[in-house]
Amino acid sequence: MVLVIEITLKPGTYVVAVSGGVDSVVLLDVLSKRHASQNEIQPTRLVIAHFDHGMRKDSKKDRQFVAGLVEHYGHTFVYGETQLGKDASEDAARQARYSFLRKLMDSVDARAIVTAHHQDDALETAVFNLLRGTGRYGVMLRETSEDIWRPLLPYNKNTLRAYAKKHNLHWREDSTNQDTSYSRNYIRNVLLKQLSSKQRKNLDNYINRTRQLDEDIEACLAQLLHQQPSTYQLNREFFSALPHMVAKEFLVYWLRQNQVYGFDRKTIERLSVAIKTGRPGKRYDVVDGKIIALATQSATLKNQPRKD
């Protein structure tokens, strides 16, 4: 059987996140071959991004390895780094990584950030976020969400490894992958391995049902958004008439449509109440220098005014 991983690549610039592990190395290989076969009339540019979290002593070797791969494929290579330390949380690492990727995406005017998340990652994420008690946005990974594209989601880890071996690809193993003090490693190496085939299939079916429900909810929220005064403005009377849970879902959707991320459940609760009950003229902090300014009939998303 011929092993093929299909990815459709539209013209444009993409930031491709490559850690040096087998998943991202396969992603880089597949995208590079797809890129090479494209008609130059509709060019595609791949900007390969690597982020060093500063959590392992040997992390610089990952960067050097990825830089060598990028030179082989002939793409642009950009890396970022910080020093989180070995005790940093997974959430802190993720926030630092995506902050770097999104800034790079803006600077090169890319269509999307492309990551190597695969089918097994979707299962891990579902379990991880169910245990954390996140809402529907956290239950599953989507192939496209916000500014991120995950084209390997239809494929499992075994398929990616088989592809890598077939094409004689080389990669680096993260030395912390077996450390079960990290929640995701514990889920991957302990919890999921204890599931029977039937239980794993049931979990996968649950994720797929949730994904379909999520798409239906998104369609409804999009219709509600079209009823607002403008992209950056909400009608307060309309918002106040929504059931509280629906209002919070709508607020999350509105913020994400305006490229605002990084907020938590407490922030959404606080802002939902503020939009419904706050006095005109009040301003409320959102995240990353964004505020919501209240008028009698509207709530407007703005940048925080600079302090001279």
Buried (B, 14 or more C-beta within 10 A) or exposed (E): EEEEBEBEBEEEBBBBBBBBBBBBBBBBBBBBEBBEEEEEEEEBBBBBBBBBBBBBEEBEEBBEBBBEBBEEBEBEBBBBBBEBEEEBEEEBBEEBBBBBBBEBBEEBEBBBBBBBBBBBBBBBBBBBBBEEEBEBBBBBBBBEBBBBBBBBBBBBBEBBBBBBEEEEBEBBEBEEEEEBEBBBBBBBBEBBEEBEEEEBEEBBEBBEEBBEEBEEBBEEBEEBBEEBEEEBBBBBEBBBEBEEEBBBBBBBBBBBBEEBBBBEEEBBEBBBBBBBEBEEEBBBEBEEEBBBBBEEEBBBBBEEEEEE
